[in-house]
């Protein structure tokens, strides 16, 4: 399950360096270029909870196979897209496949590893793979472009997809099992529409600054999500079990996850701006300078279960918050006074905190529910 | 670099600095909240034991 996790996160960032070449080849408008970059993330973000639940109810093995096939078709189609419109469509298809694979992959781990310690380690490695994929995406994209056509950045997904389709029925035969109960279609529609609108508003804020359209869509999305939450409190088999948030550890862990994503995005954006626009470094050099942080993030994700076992979940949570804060403060100091060495040190310190957070949040969420609902827990995380 | 582009860059840079400052402050706040609110492993085990007895 690590191969798909790596590809899904890598595809979120692989286009950063490829866009200039792709723009020359397909000549998209400015709006289409943004959709080529963002449509994938929109689809993944909006459909995670839906597919996490579908996997729990109808069997993860089936959904993993289906998701891999959809992801593979989307990747092959994207590689040979003749126009920007086709590429956007295939990126959406890739996003649907990614949203299908991710939570079910995390859910399968809780079935394959019944021992708590082994399961925590497996989840740590899964989180590490996901984080590493996003960090190395631009570098892989840049390297592929120097040897092959732009389509190669999508075609590299196909062999991994073939491996998943061939081996998933063998490896997951004993593990995957179907849960019970019907899925509430209204909840699916509300969660997908609400998340899509909120993700669009956040992306619009990040790329265009505050706009009336972005603000309106964001408010509408928040209202739809409120309706979704109200419905979850009333129906017998909710997509998101709100009673989980009564556990303080679970509530703080999910808040930590949200904050970590915000801090990670903000620091990556600021770091990229500083290196490229202020220092004038090429994009590939900027991507390479992010690698030490990515290595620390990956290693920390893997070691977090041992750390948590030794110092406890509470101390690990506090350590992750304070190292993230220290790394961000160092980054701010770097921007005003120091150079590249300090920048790398800042990303390394912050990445230590990000790594603890990713592994701990995923483990806390999956451990909070029984294995037959681990996919939906993974989707929340 | 044109003035317009320079201004846009400055605004984007200031915006991302503000986002990082907010994130850093929230990290400290949530760290303190986690320390005060989340029970330690020993306290959690004790609560679980007393629930089992009940």
Interface residues (C-beta under 8 A of the other chain):
Chain A: X209 X248 X249 X252 X255 X256 X259 X262 X263 X266 X267 X269 X270 X273 X274 X277 X278 X312 X313 X314 X317 X318 X321 X322 X324 X325 X328 X329 X331 X332 X335 X353
Chain B: X9 X11 X12 X13 X15 X16 X17 X19 X20 X21 X22 X23 X24 X25 X26 X27 X28 X30 X31 X33 X34 X35 X37 X38 X39 X40 X41 X44
